[in-house]
Amino acid sequence: MRLMKQLLIVFCIGLLPVLTSAQPAVQYAEVEPNRFDYGKMWTLEYAPLDYFEQTYGFRPDKAWLENVRMSSLRFSSFCSASFVSAQGLVMTNHHCSRGEVGKVMKEGEDFDKTGFYATTAEEERRVSGLYVKQLARIADVSKTVESYTKQAKTDEEIPMWRDSAMQVLVSEYQVKEDWKDLEIEPVVYYSGGRYSLYGYKRYDDVRLVLIPELQLGYFGGDPDNFTFPRYNLDCTFWRVYDDGKPLDTENFHFKFNAEGAKEGEVVFVVGNPGSTERYRTMAQLEFDRDYRYNSQLKWMEDRVSLMEKKYEIAPSHDLQEDIFGMANGVKAINGIVEGMHDPQLMGKKATMEKLVKSKSKAVASGNDYWQQLADAYEPLKGNIAEINLLGPGANNGSTIQVAHQMYNYLQSLGEKEPEEEDKLALQEQIQAAAQGMGSDFEVNYLETVLSELQQFAGPDDTYVQELLDGRTPEVAAKEMLEETVFNKPEKLKKLLSGKAKKLQKSKDPVIKFAQLAIPKFYDAVAIFRSSGPHRQELSKKIANEIYQIYGLDIPPDATFTLRIADGVVKGYDYNGTTAPYKTTFFGLYDRYYSHEMKFPWSLPEKWLNPPIDLLKAPFNFVSTNDIIGGNSGSPIINKKGEVVGLVFDGNIESLPGNFIYDERVNRSVSVHAGGMAAALKYIYKADRILKELGVE
């Protein structure tokens, strides 16, 4: 999964480019859909207890579910975690933590190379700004909200009444005795089928206890990402403090079972999956496949390449994290797109949509929301390339940022003359941003943007040909930056102080770029946004139609709220062979020597010459649990409520899980509890933590 901070990638359709060339038709198979196509990310308040009992002979009681809820955590705004001792010890992933630990490294320290272990409580290091949230209260307020929405006279008024109801309820609950110290979050499931209030207890004193070296936490790097068999010690231990003392979690934590999970065992993942799109219609999925993702992948691949070039010259921890995140996103979206070309998976979606429409009361009454939504997507297909390719973000380079500022400046001059103070402020902003245009990489950035525009802009977008003027993107970028005065501070200052008409008629290539390209960006944004509310409302109506038919038998889409996903520890067939359910540390060293001890399969010195007991220990394992980005750091527990593993990834076959769950090959990849215990014992000599976990 390794979708750090929600992939560091914007999946919002409104920010993605378009492939304008015709796409080959995909023939879908006639495949029977099933209940679990929508996944198994069950909410705690609507946990399917009858299904658990019928399937596994296990019916969790109220105490079990409450301990699950109180022991589980949100780790900041992007991962999951859990309490695993009575003294506030928290377990989550290495990849969720490594972006935070840089804040507490002292001069000369490099935890990526050496890792960190606090041998005493006094050595545990607090990370400023880091927090965890515990879901302390849940209230189902569906009936109250529904009573409000009944007052709406039209469908358009429903959102207003719904929002008003939730605001009133939040205010009421904030003064309740057992809610008043909590952060209250209104939650909408099934696009209005159910409503809840979640009350979170926030802890802001979080201290680092142990983090492995990067070479163990991300062993195999991007090549091994989303694969199995796997060999990653992707774990970190933290501790929550309250009033300067370790938090007392005697009454709510998961006991650590160093025996870990066994093949065929029933297990549950408890965490906060970030976002799924399993209620999207066929028209939306086909739009995603043929327009949304194609040029997005190209854009991301190009940015990885640009960042890697920069890293070779000026390596940094933050840049390395950005590369990891973007490369992870490339692999993730590739997997989604492959799934969208799978006639079996898409066939199941198509058949399910036909089935739902045949039972839909809206369709029966003449309101085909599905067709209305398909119609709403048509105008978008040729109008969103510029939104991504011409956005003012840093990953598009300084020239694009300056072009945006210059366009806005020219617009201000063309209207009512701005006050002199405001005018000078705008000029200073442009001059400050233009300093980045002198970097060695700026030609590469501009060449990349021009190349992407040439490839993905539509045939009617003649501004691209006008910008290139018969040149290749490489030559055009080089000449534009050689000819412009924007990377010459004194000449730029003189240019900006000129009269408006002179500026507007300037032949400077950056001004020309601003006048030709940036309006296209704003036009495209306007076209997309104009239909946004309508499309969102149709999507909600469709999701609600599905809920009216299937109710709580299927889970809602993931929304970074606490879920419990059932599954079984189980290997799977792949690549002409069978993946075992678990790996051992023997495999880690086999990868190390098979790859000639080279990065990203290299190992720190302390890991060399391992004892035989470490080699034999289980390391990673797979299970059929349903996960997505945001589940990183989720505990995987057994029927006793004991931690048997730590989720950190999914296999490559699980990536279509963004839009459909396929239990045949969809696997969660976790660190085995026995593997964590072995590493703590034999490598880190972390006796203090082992004792706290109850491991001998």
N, C-alpha and C positions, 0 to 999 in steps of 0.2 A: 504494500500500500504506500508507504513512504510518501504520502501526499502531504508534505510538510506545510503547515499553516494553510491548509486547503489548497495544496499544490503550488502555492505562490502564483497560481494561474487564475485568471478571470474566466469562468465558464459562462458568464452572462452572454446570451446570444447578442445582445445589443453592442457588445464590444468586439465581435469577431468578424473576420473578413469573409468574402464570398468567392467561390469559383464560378465564373460566369459561363464556361464552356458547357456544352450539353453533356449530360451524364448517361451512361448506358443503363438501360432498365435492368432491374434485378428481379429474377423470377423467384417467388416465394413458394416454399413447400406447404402442402396442406398438413399442418401439424396441430394436434389437439393441445390446447393450452391447459394449464393446471393452476390450482390455487396459489402455488408458491412462485409463479412467475413474478409476482409482486414482492417476493422476498420473505424473509423471516425476522425483520427488525421490529419486534413487538414492543409496544410501549408498556411501561410497568403498570399503569392504571388499568390497562385493558389486556393484560397478559392472558394468553389462551390456555387456561389451566386444563380445560377438558381435552384439548389437543395434546398437551404435554402428557396427560395421564393415559390417553388412548395410544399414543405413539411410544412412550418410554416407560410406562408404568410408574410415573413419578408425578405427583401433584404437589407443587410447592405450597407451603402454608404461609400465613400472613407474616410470621416471624422471619421466615426464610427470605421472603420478598423485601421486607423492611431492612434486613441486614444487607441485602444486595444493593438497595437504594442508598443507604447511609455509608456503605463502604466504597462506593464508586464515586469518581470525581471527574469534573472537567479540569483539564490541565491547561491553564490560561484560556485562550480563545481558539485553540487549534488542535488539541489532542485530548485523550482520555487518560485516566490514571486510577489508582485505588489505594486505600489504606491496607497495609499488610502486617501490621503489628499493633499492639496495644499502646505504643508510645508515638503514634503519629507518623510512622514510617510509610512513605509513599513510593509506589513502584510505577514507572512509566518507561517509555522507549528512550534509547540513546538519541534517535533522530528527532525526537520531540524536545530534547534537552540541550543539544549541543549549540543551538543558537542562543541559549540563555547563559551558559556557563562562562562564556567569554567575559561577562560582566564582573566575574569574581576572580579571574586569573590575575595573579600578581606579576610584577615585572620579571621577565625571564621564564615564566611558566608557560607551558603549552600542553593543555590537557588532551588535545588531539593526538599528540605523540606519547604522552606519559599516562594519560588517565588521571583519576584523582580518587583517593580514599581518605576520609576523615577517621583517623584511628581513635580519636576521642570525640565526645560531644562538643567540646570547646572548639574543635577544628572544623565543624560543620559551617558552611559559608552561606550567608543569606544573600539572595539575588534580588536586588532592588527592582520593583515593578512586577515580579513574578507572583502569581496567585493561583489558587485552586478553588473550585466551587463544589460544594456538596449539596445535592438535592434533598433538602430537609423536609419539605412539605409539597404535597400535590393536592389540588382541589379540582374536581370535575365540575365545571360551571356551564355545561352544555345547555341545560334546561333554562337557566337564567338568560343566557345569550339568545337562545331561540325565542324566548318570550319577547325580547326587545325587537328582534328582526321581523317578527310578525306584524309590527307596526308599519313596516315599509309598504308603501303603496305601489312601488314599481321595483323591478329587479335592480335598477340603478341605485336605488336608495338603500339596498341591503348592506353594502359595505359601510355606509355611514352609521347605520343603527348598530351594526356589529362592533365597529370601533368604539362607538360611544358606550356600549355595554361593557366592553373590556376595560375601558378607562374607569368607569364607575366601580367595577368589581375590584380593580387594583387598588383604588383609593379605599374601598371598604376593608379589604384584607390587610392593608398596611397598618391599620390600627388594632387589628386583632392581636390578642396577647401572645399567641404562639406564632405569629407571622411578622410582628412589627420590626424585628431586627434582621429580616431577610430581604434579599434582592428579589423582587417579584417580577416574573416574566410571563406575559400572556402567551399561550400556545394555541395554535389553530391546527387541527388535524383534518385530513380528508377534505381540504378546501372548504371547511365550514360544517363538516359532518359532526365533529366533536370539538369542544373547547375545554382547555384546562388552564389553571394558574400554577406555575412552578415557583416555589420559594427556595432560594439558594442561600446557604451560609457561605460567606466568602472568607478565605484565610489569606492574608497578605504576607505573613512571615513564613517563607518557604526556603529551606536551607539544603544545600547540596551535601550529600553523604558519600555517594560513590558513583563514578561514571567511568566506563571502560575507555580504552584508547579508540580513536577513530577507526583504526584498522581492524578492530574486533566489532565495533558497533556498526560498521558499514563494510564488512569484509566482502570482497568481490565487486564492490562499487556498482556502477551503473550496469555493467555486463550481467551481473547476477541478480539485479533488481527484478522483482516480479517473477522469480524462478523458484523451482524446487526440484531436487534436493537443495538444501540451503544450510549455511553455516554462519549465522550472525548472532553475536552477543548484543542484541539491540535492546539493552536495558539500562536503566539508571535508577538510583535510589535517592530520594529526597526525604526531608522531614518537615512536618508542619509544626510551627510553634504558636502558642497562644499565651500572651502576657509574659513573654520571655522564657516560657517553659515548653517542653515537648507536649503537644496536644494529647490529652487523655482520650484514647480511642478504644478503651477496654470493651465498651459495649457495641462497637461497630467497626469491624475490620475482617478481612478475609484471612483465615489461617493458611499458612504456607505449607503445602504438601510437596516435599522434595521428591516423593516417588513420582510425581507428575502424572501425565495422562497415559493411558494404555490403549492399545488398538481396540476399536469397537466401543470405547467408553462414550457415554453421553456427556456432553460438555455444553456450557453456555458462555457466550461472549457478552459481557456487560460493558457498554460504553456509549459514546456519543457520535454515531455516524453523521458525517457532515451534510451530504447532499446526494440524493439519487433523483433520477428522472424517469421512474417506472410508470408514471401515469401519462407520459407524453403520447400523443396520437401518432398514427402512421405518417400523417402529413408532416408533423414536427420532426419525427425521426428521419424521414427522407430528406427534409431540409437540413438537418444536422449532418447527415452523411454526405450529401451532395454539395452543400454550401458552407455550413457552419465550420466544419473541422478541417477541410482540405488545406486552405491557405493558412489557417491557424497553425497547423503542423509545420508548414514551411517557415512561417514567422518565428516560431519557437526554436526550430532547428538552427535557423540563422543566428538567433540571439545566443544560443549555447556556443556556437562557433566563435562569435565575437567575444563573448566573455572568456572563453578558454584562451584566446590569443592574448587578451589583457592579463589573464592570470599568469601566463608564462613569463611575462615581463614584470608584473607587480602582484605577486600572490598575496592574498589576505584571507582571513577566516570568513569574513562576511561574503566576499566574492565567491569563495568556494561553496558556501551554503546556497548562494543564488544559482550557481551552476548545477549543484545537486538537485535543487528544486525544479529548475527548468527542464533538465534532462529527464527527471522523473515524470514530468508532465507530458513530454514528448512520447515516452513509452506508454503512458496511461491512455492518451488519446488514440494512439495507434491501435491499442487493444480494443478500444470502444468501436473505432471505425471498422476494424476487422469483423467484430461481432455484427455490425450493421450490414455487412456484406454476406453474412451467414444466412442462407435461405431457410434453415431450420429455425433459428432464433427469431428472425423477422417474420417467418411464417406463423410462429406461435403468437407474436404480437398482432399480426393481421387477423388471425382467426379470433383472437380474444376481442379485438375491436368490433368485428362483425357480430359476435355473440352479445356484447354489451349493448350495441346499437339496436339489436333485435329485441332487447328487454327494456330499452330506455323509454321512460314515459315522455321525455322531451321530444324524442324522435317521433314517437307515436302521435304526438300532438302537433307535429309539423315544424318543430324546432330542431333542425339537424345542426347541433353545435359543432360537430366534427367537420362538416362541409364549410361552415362559416369560418372556422379557424383555418382550414386549408386555403380558402379564398384570401384571408387576411395575410397569409405568408407570401402570396404571389408577388406583390410589389417589392418585397424585401430582397428578392434574389439578385437583383442587379444593382443594389444600392448600399451594400454594407462593406465592401472592400476598403473604402477610404476610412471607415471608422477605426479599423485596427491599424492599417498601414500608415495613416497620417495623424494618429493621435499624438498629443504633446508629451507623452511619457518619456522618461530617461532612456528607455531601451530603444527608442527610435533616434537617438542622437541629439546633439545640441542644435544642429541646423534646423531640424523640425520644430524644436521648442522656440527658437528665435523667430522662425517664420510665423508661428502662431502669435507671438507677441507683436511682431511687426504688423501682421494683418489687423489685429485688434487696435493697434496704435493708429493705423491709417483710417480705420473705421471711425475712431474717435475724432480724428481731424476732419473727416468728411461731414460730420454732423455739427453739433454745436461745439465751437472751439472750447476745449477744456481749460480750466483754470491753469495759470502758469505753474503753480505748485504741483498740480496733478500731472501736467505735461512733463515736467522735469522728472517726476517719480517714474513715469512710464519709460522715459528715455534711459534712466538709470537701470531699470529692470532689464531692458534690452541689452544694454552694454554689459551688465553682469552675466547674463546668459550667454552672450556672444563670446565670452572668454573661453568657453568650452570648445568653440569651433577651431581653436588653434591646436587641439590635441592631435597626436599622431594617428589616433583611431577614427577621427571624424570622417575622413574620406571613406573608410570602410563602412561606417554607419550609413552615410548618405548613399554610397553605391548600393548597399543592401536594400535600402528603402526604394530607390529608383528601380532596381531589378525586380522587387516584389510588385511594385505598381505596374511595371511592364508586363509581368506574368498574369496578374490577377484583376487588374482594372478592366472594365467592360469595353467592348468595341466602340461605344459611343463616347468614351472618355478621351477625347482628343487632346486634353491638356497634357497627358503623359507624353504623347508624341511631340508636342510643342516644347516641353521641358527638355526632352532628350535631343531634339533637333537633329535627328539622324545619327547621333552618337551612341556608343554603348553606355550602359550605366556607369561603368568604371571610368571612361573618359569624361563623361558628363560631370560626375561627382568631382573629379580632380580639377577640371577646368572651372567649375562653379566656385570652388573654394579658393582657387588661385586668383580669380577675377574679382571676387566680392571684397568690399571694404569692411565687412562685418568682423573680420578677424584682424583688422588694423585699427586699434583703438582711437587714434587721433582722427583718422579719416571718418570713422564711424560717428564720432561725436559731432563732427562738422556736418555730416550728412543729416543726422537727426535734428539738428538745429535749423535746417532749411525749411522753406515754406511747404505747405501741404501739397500744392499742385506739383511742385518739383519732385517731391518724394513719390507721389503717385505715378509720375511719368518716368521715374528712374529706371535705368536699364540694368541696375545691379541684379545679379542672378538670384540673390536671396529674396529681394523684393518681388522679383518676377515669380519666384516659387510661391511666395506668400499670396500673391494676387491670383495665381492660377489654381493652386492646389488646395489651399486652406478653405476657400468657400465650398469646395466639393465635400470636404469633411463635414462642415456644418450643415450643408444640404442633406447629406446622408443621415446624419444624426437626427435631423428634424423629421425626415421620412420615417425613420425607424420608431422614433418616440411617438409620433402622431398616432400610431396604431397600437402602441404598447398597452395602454389600459384596456382597450377592447380585447386584445389577445389574452391578456392576463385573466380577464373576467370569463372569457370563453373557456380557458384552461381550467379555471376553478369550477365552472359549471359541469364540465366533462368529468373531472375527478369526483365531484359530488354525485353525479349520475352513477358512477361505478360504486361509490359507497352505498348508495340507496339500494343497489342490487346485492352487494356482497357483505356490507356492514363490517363488523369487526373480524370476520373470517380472514381478511387480508390486512396487512399492516399499512400505515400511511408512509409516504415518502420520508426519507431521512431529512431531519432539520437541525442537526446538532443538539438533539435532546436525548435523554437517557433511554436506551433500548436494551432489550435482552434478546439474543439470537441463539436458538437451539441448533445443535448439530452433533455429529459423531466423529470421533477420531478415525480417520480413514485415508489410506493412500489412494492412488488413481493411476490409470493407464495414460501414458504420454510418450510421444516420440518413438513408438514401436516397442516400448518396454513398460515396466511398472515402477512407479515411485513408491518407496516404502513409506510407512506412516511417519517415521522418524529418521533423523540422522544422528551421528555420534561425532565426537571430537576427532576420531580417526579420519573422518572425511575432511575436516578442516585442514589437517596436515597433508592429506593427499592433494587437496587443491593448492596448497602452499608450494609443495615440491613439484607438482605437475606443471605449474605455471612458472617454474624456475625462480620461485621466491620473489617475483616481481610484483610491483603495484598493479592493480589494487588487491592482489592476493598475498601481499607481504605480511609479515607478522613482527610485532615488537620483540625485542630481545628476551624480555621476561617470559614470553610464551614458548621459547625454544626449550628443548629437552623436557617435555612434559612427562609426568608420572603415568603409569599404565592405568591407574584408576580414573584419571581425567580422560584419557583416550577412550575408555569404554563407556563413559557417561553419555546419556542422551543429550542432544543439543537442540535441534529444532524439530517441529512436528507439524502435521497438517490435519485439518478437520473441515467438515462441511459447513461450518458456521458462515452466516451471511454478514459480510463487512464491507466498508467503503472508507474513503478518506475521512479522518476524524476519529475512527476506531483505533488508530495508532495509540498504543499505550493501554488498551483495554485489557483487563484481567480475563483469563479464560478459566472458568471454575467448574467443579464437578457437582454432583447432586447433593453432596454434603456442604456445599458452599465454600469449598477450599480452593485456593489458587493452585492450578496445575500447569499454568503457562501464561505467557504474555504475548498478545497479538502484536505483530509489527508489519505484516505485509499480506498480500494475496498473491496467488500464482498468476501467470500470464493469462490463463484461461478464465480467470475471474473478472478481467477488466470490463467485459460487456455488462457486468453487474451494475453499471451505471444506469442501464435501461431495462435489464432483465436478469433474474437470478436463475442459474442453471446448476442444480445440485449435482449433476453427473460429474462435472469436472471443476466446479467452482470450489476453491479451497482457501481457507485462512492459513497463514503461515505464522507460527508462534515460537517463541523461545520456550523450551521445556523447563519446567521448574527445577528438574534435576540438573539441567545444564547450568542454570544460574547458580545453584548451590555448589556445583563442582568448581566453577570458576572462582566463586568467593572463597572456597576452601583452599584450592591448590595453587591458584595464581595470585590472588589479592590478599590472602591470609586475613580475610575480614572476619575474624572470629567474633568480634563484637556484634556484627550484623547477623551472622549465622545463629548466634545464641538468641538474639532478639526474634528471629524468624522461627525459632524452635527447631533448628536443624543441628543434629549432633555431628 
